Structure formats: C-alpha cells, structure tokens
Amino acid sequence: MGYFGKVDKKSIVYVLDNGIASLKDEVIKNDKDNSSTLWSKFKHLEKLLYGEGRALLSITNKVRFESRLNTVRKKLEKIY
C-alpha cells in the first residue's frame, strides 16, 4: 500500500482511492483470522489521510476520503 516517486496530490489520491476500495472488499469477505491485518491497513490509510494528505488534498477530497474511511471503520467495528 505504498506509493512511489514524488509525493503529490495525485499519488495520495490514487493510494487512498485504491486502498480504501480494496480494504472495503476485504472487510466484506469477512475473514476473522485477518482482523489485525485489516486494522493495520486501516491505520495506514488513516495516517496517510491525516498526515501528508492534510496539506496536499483539497477539502472536498479530505471529506470524501474521511467519509469512506469512517464507513470502513464502522464495518470493521461491527464485524470484529
């Protein structure tokens, strides 16, 4: 879930968009043995959004990704 090259808006948007989508798919599969891995992926995406994304993303993108992450968090909490 890393990204390569120059850290800019496009790379952060790409990583967040694809990372959140893949994490959501993994949560839907509902593999109980994988819960610690799913939580670590969630924390990584959250760190990226609130760390580097804070300065580089527009408010619209921040709200969009924050909303999607909150949805995934609720599903994780419900299942695990």
SERO-4910 file (N, C-alpha, C, O; in steps of 0.05 Angstrom, whole numbers):
BEGIN
 pado doro    nc1    nc2    nc3   cac1   cac2   cac3    cc1    cc2    cc3    oc1    oc2    oc3
  Met    A     16    -24      0      0      0      0     17     25      0      8     47      7
  Gly    A     42     22     -8     59     45    -10     56     59    -37     42     49    -55
  Tyr    A     69     81    -40     69     94    -65     98    102    -71    114    104    -54
  Phe    A    103    106    -97    130    111   -106    132    138   -119    112    149   -128
  Gly    A    156    148   -119    161    173   -133    154    197   -115    154    195    -91
  Lys    A    150    219   -128    145    244   -115    118    243   -101     98    235   -112
  Val    A    117    252    -76     92    253    -61     77    278    -69     86    301    -64
  Asp    A     55    274    -83     39    297    -91      9    289    -89      3    267    -80
  Lys    A     -8    307    -96    -36    303    -93    -46    279   -108    -61    263    -98
  Lys    A    -37    275   -133    -46    253   -149    -39    226   -137    -55    208   -137
  Ser    A    -14    224   -127     -6    198   -115    -21    192    -90    -28    169    -85
  Ile    A    -26    212    -73    -41    207    -49    -70    200    -55    -82    182    -43
  Val    A    -82    214    -75   -110    208    -82   -111    179    -93   -130    164    -87
  Tyr    A    -92    171   -109    -91    144   -121    -89    123    -99   -104    104    -99
  Val    A    -71    127    -80    -67    107    -59    -91    106    -41   -100     84    -34
  Leu    A   -103    128    -33   -126    128    -16   -150    116    -30   -164     99    -19
  Asp    A   -154    123    -55   -177    113    -70   -176     82    -73   -195     68    -67
  Asn    A   -153     72    -82   -150     43    -86   -147     29    -59   -158      6    -56
  Gly    A   -134     41    -40   -130     28    -14   -157     24      1   -162      3     13
  Ile    A   -173     45      1   -199     43     15   -217     23      1   -231      8     14
  Ala    A   -217     23    -26   -234      4    -41   -225    -25    -36   -242    -42    -31
  Ser    A   -199    -30    -36   -190    -58    -31   -195    -66     -2   -203    -89      3
  Leu    A   -192    -48     17   -197    -54     45   -227    -60     49   -234    -78     64
  Lys    A   -244    -44     36   -273    -49     39   -280    -77     28   -296    -91     40
  Asp    A   -268    -84      5   -273   -111     -6   -264   -133     13   -277   -153     16
  Glu    A   -241   -129     26   -230   -149     45   -248   -151     69   -252   -173     80
  Val    A   -259   -129     79   -276   -129    102   -302   -144     95   -313   -159    111
  Ile    A   -312   -139     71   -337   -153     62   -333   -183     61   -351   -198     67
  Lys    A   -308   -192     53   -303   -221     53   -305   -233     81   -310   -257     84
  Asn    A   -299   -216    101   -304   -224    129   -287   -248    138   -298   -268    147
  Asp    A   -261   -246    136   -243   -267    145   -234   -259    174   -218   -241    177
  Lys    A   -245   -273    193   -239   -267    222   -210   -269    229   -200   -255    247
  Asp    A   -195   -287    216   -167   -290    222   -150   -267    213   -127   -264    222
  Asn    A   -161   -250    196   -146   -229    184   -151   -202    197   -143   -181    185
  Ser    A   -163   -201    220   -172   -175    232   -149   -156    238   -151   -132    234
  Ser    A   -127   -166    249   -105   -149    256    -92   -137    231    -84   -114    231
  Thr    A    -91   -152    209    -80   -141    184    -99   -120    173    -89    -99    163
  Leu    A   -125   -124    174   -144   -104    164   -142    -79    181   -144    -57    170
  Trp    A   -140    -81    207   -137    -57    224   -111    -42    218   -111    -18    218
  Ser    A    -90    -57    213    -64    -43    207    -66    -28    180    -55     -6    177
  Lys    A    -80    -40    160    -84    -27    135   -101     -2    138    -96     19    126
  Phe    A   -121     -4    155   -138     19    161   -122     41    174   -125     65    166
  Lys    A   -106     35    194    -90     55    207    -70     68    188    -65     92    190
  His    A    -59     53    169    -40     64    150    -55     84    132    -44    106    127
  Leu    A    -79     78    123    -94     96    106   -102    121    121   -101    143    111
  Glu    A   -110    117    146   -117    140    163    -94    158    168    -96    183    167
  Lys    A    -71    146    172    -46    162    176    -39    178    151    -31    201    153
  Leu    A    -42    166    128    -37    179    103    -56    202     99    -48    224     90
  Leu    A    -81    198    104   -101    219    100    -96    243    119    -97    266    110
  Tyr    A    -92    238    144    -89    259    164    -60    269    166    -55    290    178
  Gly    A    -41    255    154    -13    264    155     -7    280    130    -10    305    130
  Glu    A      3    267    109     11    280     85    -13    292     70    -11    313     57
  Gly    A    -36    279     72    -59    288     58    -70    314     69    -84    329     54
  Arg    A    -65    320     93    -75    345    106    -66    370     90    -82    388     86
  Ala    A    -41    370     81    -30    393     68    -36    393     37    -38    414     25
  Leu    A    -37    369     26    -38    367     -3    -66    364    -15    -71    371    -38
  Leu    A    -85    353      0   -112    348    -11   -130    372     -8   -128    388     11
  Ser    A   -149    375    -26   -169    396    -23   -189    387     -2   -190    364      6
  Ile    A   -205    406      7   -224    400     28   -245    380     18   -253    362     33
  Thr    A   -252    382     -7   -271    363    -19   -260    334    -18   -275    316    -10
  Asn    A   -235    331    -25   -223    304    -25   -220    294      4   -224    270      9
  Lys    A   -212    312     22   -210    303     50   -236    293     61   -237    272     74
  Val    A   -258    307     56   -284    299     66   -292    273     53   -303    256     66
  Arg    A   -287    271     27   -295    246     13   -281    222     24   -293    201     30
  Phe    A   -254    224     27   -239    201     37   -245    196     67   -245    173     76
  Glu    A   -249    217     82   -256    214    110   -283    199    113   -285    181    130
  Ser    A   -302    206     97   -328    192     97   -325    163     90   -337    146    103
  Arg    A   -309    157     69   -305    129     61   -290    113     83   -297     90     88
  Leu    A   -270    126     96   -256    112    117   -274    107    141   -272     86    154
  Asn    A   -291    126    148   -310    122    170   -329     99    165   -336     84    183
  Thr    A   -337     96    140   -355     74    133   -341     47    137   -352     29    147
  Val    A   -315     46    128   -300     22    132   -295     16    161   -296     -7    170
  Arg    A   -289     37    177   -285     34    206   -310     22    219   -308      4    236
  Lys    A   -333     32    212   -358     22    223   -362     -8    217   -370    -24    234
  Lys    A   -355    -15    192   -358    -44    184   -338    -61    200   -344    -83    208
  Leu    A   -313    -51    203   -293    -65    218   -302    -69    247   -299    -91    259
  Glu    A   -312    -48    259   -320    -49    287   -344    -68    290   -346    -82    310
  Lys    A   -362    -68    271   -385    -86    272   -377   -115    270   -388   -132    285
  Ile    A   -359   -121    253   -351   -149    248   -331   -159    269   -334   -181    278
  Tyr    A   -312   -142    277   -291   -151    295   -295   -139    322   -280   -144    340
***
